Structure formats: structure tokens, C-alpha cells
Amino acid sequence: PDDVAHVTVEIVDANGVVVPTAGNLAHFSVVGGAEIIGVENCCPYDLMNCKLKERKAFNGLCLAIVQATESGKIVVKTESEGLQSSEISIQAE
């Protein structure tokens, strides 16, 4: 499989509104036949390695780029200290 997914993380308040000042460090993990091939936050002065499994949010947002290595269900999980963890399921063809 060559499937690639861009998984966006939004840090939101109790009302579900993105917090534009949030810079939390998000940790990404994958369960299933896939790997994280990059992370990004679009901050022009953030020099963190984009091949790590973590990224600080910029303006409340960050992104994981996930590539399937086999067909089937993929679960992408995100955790950040002090915030509720989150996950999304993706089906690779």
C-alpha cells in the first residue's frame, strides 16, 4: 500500500474552539500496519526534527503524516501532558 494520511491535531478548549496560544507537545503513536513518516506544525522558526514521533503545536495545531505499510485498520493516537488523549481509525486499502 502507498496510502498516506495527514492527521491534524487541534488543541481545543471546553467549547471545542481551537486555542490559538496552545503550544503543547503532542506525542504520536500508531497501531497497525503503518508508520509515522513526518510531523509538522507550520511554525517557521521551529527547528525540531520532522522525523520524530512528537511535535509542539503552533497556534493550537500540529500534524502527523502516516504511511500505510499494509492493508487494514490503522489507529493513530495522540497524547499530551495535561490534555485528554485522542485517537482516530483509518482503513488502508
C-alpha positions in Angstrom: 0.0 0.0 0.0 1.0 3.5 -0.8 -1.7 5.2 1.3 -0.7 8.4 3.1 -2.9 10.2 5.6 -2.4 13.7 7.1 -3.7 13.6 10.7 -4.3 17.0 12.1 -4.4 17.6 15.9 -6.3 20.6 17.2 -5.9 21.7 20.8 -9.3 22.9 21.9 -11.0 24.4 24.9 -14.1 23.1 26.7 -16.3 24.5 24.0 -14.4 22.8 21.2 -12.7 26.0 20.0 -9.0 25.8 18.9 -6.8 27.6 21.4 -4.5 29.8 19.3 -1.9 30.2 22.0 -1.5 26.5 22.7 2.0 25.1 22.2 1.6 21.7 23.9 3.9 18.9 22.9 1.9 16.1 21.2 3.2 12.5 21.2 2.0 10.4 18.3 1.8 6.6 18.0 0.4 4.1 15.5 -1.2 0.7 16.0 -1.5 -1.5 12.9 0.3 -1.6 9.6 1.6 1.9 9.3 4.4 4.3 10.4 4.7 7.9 11.1 6.9 9.4 8.4 6.8 13.0 9.5 5.4 15.6 11.9 4.8 19.3 11.3 3.3 22.4 12.8 4.0 25.1 10.2 6.0 27.2 12.6 8.7 28.9 10.5 11.2 29.0 13.4 10.6 25.5 14.9 13.8 23.5 14.1 12.6 20.2 15.7 13.4 17.1 13.6 10.4 16.4 11.5 11.1 12.6 11.7 10.4 12.4 15.4 7.1 11.0 16.9 6.3 14.3 18.6 5.8 17.9 17.8 4.8 21.1 19.6 1.6 22.6 18.5 1.8 26.0 16.8 -1.3 28.2 17.1 -3.1 25.2 18.6 -2.3 22.9 15.7 0.1 20.2 14.6 0.2 17.3 12.1 1.3 13.7 11.8 1.9 12.2 8.3 1.2 8.5 8.4 2.0 6.0 5.7 0.4 2.5 5.4 2.8 -0.4 5.2 0.0 -3.0 4.8 -3.8 -3.1 4.2 -6.1 -3.0 7.2 -7.1 -0.9 10.1 -4.7 1.7 11.4 -5.2 3.6 14.7 -3.3 6.9 15.2 -3.1 8.0 18.8 -2.1 11.4 20.2 -1.2 12.2 23.8 -0.1 15.4 25.5 0.5 16.1 29.2 -2.5 17.7 30.9 -4.8 17.1 27.9 -7.2 14.3 27.0 -5.7 11.7 24.6 -7.2 11.2 21.2 -7.2 8.6 18.5 -8.6 8.1 15.0 -9.0 4.9 12.9 -8.1 4.8 9.3 -8.7 1.9 6.8 -5.8 1.3 4.4 -6.7 -0.4 1.1 
